[in-house]
Amino acid sequence: MTPSPPPSKLGIALRVGLYALIGWLSLVISATLMVWILGVRDTLFVIAALSTFAAAALANAIVVRIYERGRLSDLGLGWTSTAPREFFIGAGIAAGAAVIILAGPWAVGAAHFESARGSDHPWSSLIFIGVVLLFGAAGEEMLFHGYAFQLLIRSLGAFATILPTSVIFGLAHRGNQNASNLGIFNTILWGVLLGYAYWRTKALWLPIGLHFGWNFALPLFGVNLSGFTMGVMGYALRWNAGDLWSGGGYGPEGSVLTTAIVVVLFVLVQRVFPERFQESRFQE
């Protein structure tokens, strides 16, 4: 497919606006349908993850088809020779980062494990949650770093695109349970990291891997994930330290430990993944 010529400023605004409108409408409709089908008891994170994925897939598919005559795989989702490495290394280093900020405090006595309500079938529930979280990570990456994000990077540059998009990404989590100012700030930092991971590799596999690895590792320790309580393994990590270290009800993402570890992840991404100069198929 031959890349399309760069649109005018008005054309960019129209494309991004249509993308945002379709994404928002799809999210509202899909979430409403899932609430009607599943109810809200113990299913909020499932509804959030699956409705986000559905909205992102639909918004990208429609806008890409209209303006580029392309497919979803053209958004950096094509399964290339580098895709497995980017996804699995990304998932591994993000999961490792989660282990460090939780196992460290436990080892020095700043936190301890205690029994908590969990599933009667923890391992099957963990597999189910893993699948849901994978869809949720892929959905958020497609939504925030899909067609509109990539079009803006082409038109405005990386810095002018990644930072504003990351602020929107963080503010989108303000409605989560127990959201705190530090938690939103850290979520914005995560948005910068994930946007940079796309820019570094020109594909979505690394940001999806980072996103999924982090999200999957946290429930294994029995802590909240962006305000959501999974309660799968039958135990919870209780802190002897204050909310500044634990993140409070928002979970570790609301702590200074996450602030520090995101900086470490940023350096790792820069060192492990060389910048790829082959642009997406929508690039000039």
C-alpha positions, 0 to 999 in steps of 0.5 A, spaced: 500 500 500 502 506 498 502 511 504 497 517 503 499 524 502 500 528 508 493 531 510 492 539 511 491 541 518 484 541 517 484 534 515 488 532 521 483 535 525 477 532 522 480 525 522 482 525 529 475 528 531 472 523 527 476 517 531 475 520 538 467 521 536 467 513 534 471 511 540 467 515 545 460 512 542 463 505 541 465 505 548 459 508 551 455 503 547 459 497 548 460 498 556 452 499 556 451 493 553 456 489 557 453 492 564 446 490 561 449 483 560 454 482 566 451 486 571 456 490 575 457 486 581 465 484 581 465 485 573 467 492 573 474 491 570 472 486 565 467 491 562 472 496 562 477 492 559 473 489 554 469 495 552 475 499 551 478 493 546 471 493 542 471 501 542 479 501 540 478 496 534 472 499 531 474 506 531 481 504 528 478 499 523 473 505 521 478 511 520 483 507 517 479 504 512 476 511 510 482 515 510 487 509 508 484 504 505 488 499 510 487 494 515 488 494 523 495 490 522 497 497 518 497 500 525 504 497 528 500 490 529 503 486 523 506 480 526 513 481 524 519 477 526 521 482 531 514 482 534 515 476 539 521 479 542 518 486 543 512 483 546 515 478 551 521 482 553 516 488 554 512 484 558 517 481 562 521 487 564 514 490 566 512 484 570 519 484 573 518 492 575 512 490 579 515 484 583 521 489 585 516 495 588 512 489 591 517 484 593 522 489 596 517 492 601 515 485 603 522 483 604 524 489 609 517 488 613 514 494 610 508 490 607 506 483 609 501 478 606 494 476 609 488 472 607 483 475 603 477 473 599 478 470 593 476 465 587 474 458 589 478 456 583 484 461 583 488 458 577 482 458 572 480 465 575 487 467 574 487 465 566 481 468 565 483 475 568 490 474 564 486 474 558 481 479 560 487 484 562 491 482 555 485 485 551 484 491 556 492 492 554 491 491 547 485 496 547 488 501 551 494 501 546 490 501 540 485 507 543 491 511 545 496 510 540 493 507 534 491 511 528 490 518 531 496 518 535 500 515 529 497 521 525 499 526 530 506 524 530 507 524 523 504 531 523 507 534 529 512 530 532 514 525 537 514 530 543 508 534 541 504 528 541 506 523 546 506 528 552 499 531 551 496 524 549 499 521 556 496 527 559 489 525 556 491 517 558 492 519 565 486 524 566 482 518 563 483 514 569 480 519 574 474 516 574 477 509 577 476 508 584 480 511 589 484 515 584 489 520 587 493 525 584 499 521 585 496 515 581 494 520 576 501 523 575 504 516 575 499 514 570 501 520 565 508 517 566 506 510 564 503 514 558 509 517 556 513 511 557 508 507 552 508 512 547 515 512 547 515 505 546 511 505 540 515 511 537 522 507 539 519 501 535 514 504 530 509 498 532 504 497 538 507 490 540 512 493 545 507 498 549 502 492 549 507 487 552 509 493 557 502 494 559 500 487 560 506 485 564 505 490 569 497 489 569 498 482 570 503 482 575 500 486 580 494 482 582 499 476 583 501 480 589 494 481 591 494 489 590 489 493 587 490 495 579 488 502 578 483 502 583 480 495 581 480 489 586 481 482 583 481 478 589 483 472 585 489 468 589 486 468 596 491 473 599 492 480 599 499 485 600 497 489 606 502 495 608 505 497 614 507 504 611 503 510 609 499 511 602 505 515 599 509 508 599 503 503 598 498 507 593 492 506 598 486 504 594 488 506 587 494 500 588 501 501 587 500 505 581 499 511 586 506 510 590 512 514 589 515 507 588 512 507 581 514 514 580 521 511 580 520 504 577 517 508 570 524 512 570 528 505 570 523 502 565 524 508 560 532 507 561 531 500 559 526 501 553 532 506 550 537 501 551 534 494 549 530 497 543 534 501 538 530 506 535 527 503 528 526 508 522 522 504 518 515 508 519 508 505 519 505 504 513 501 511 514 508 515 514 511 519 509 
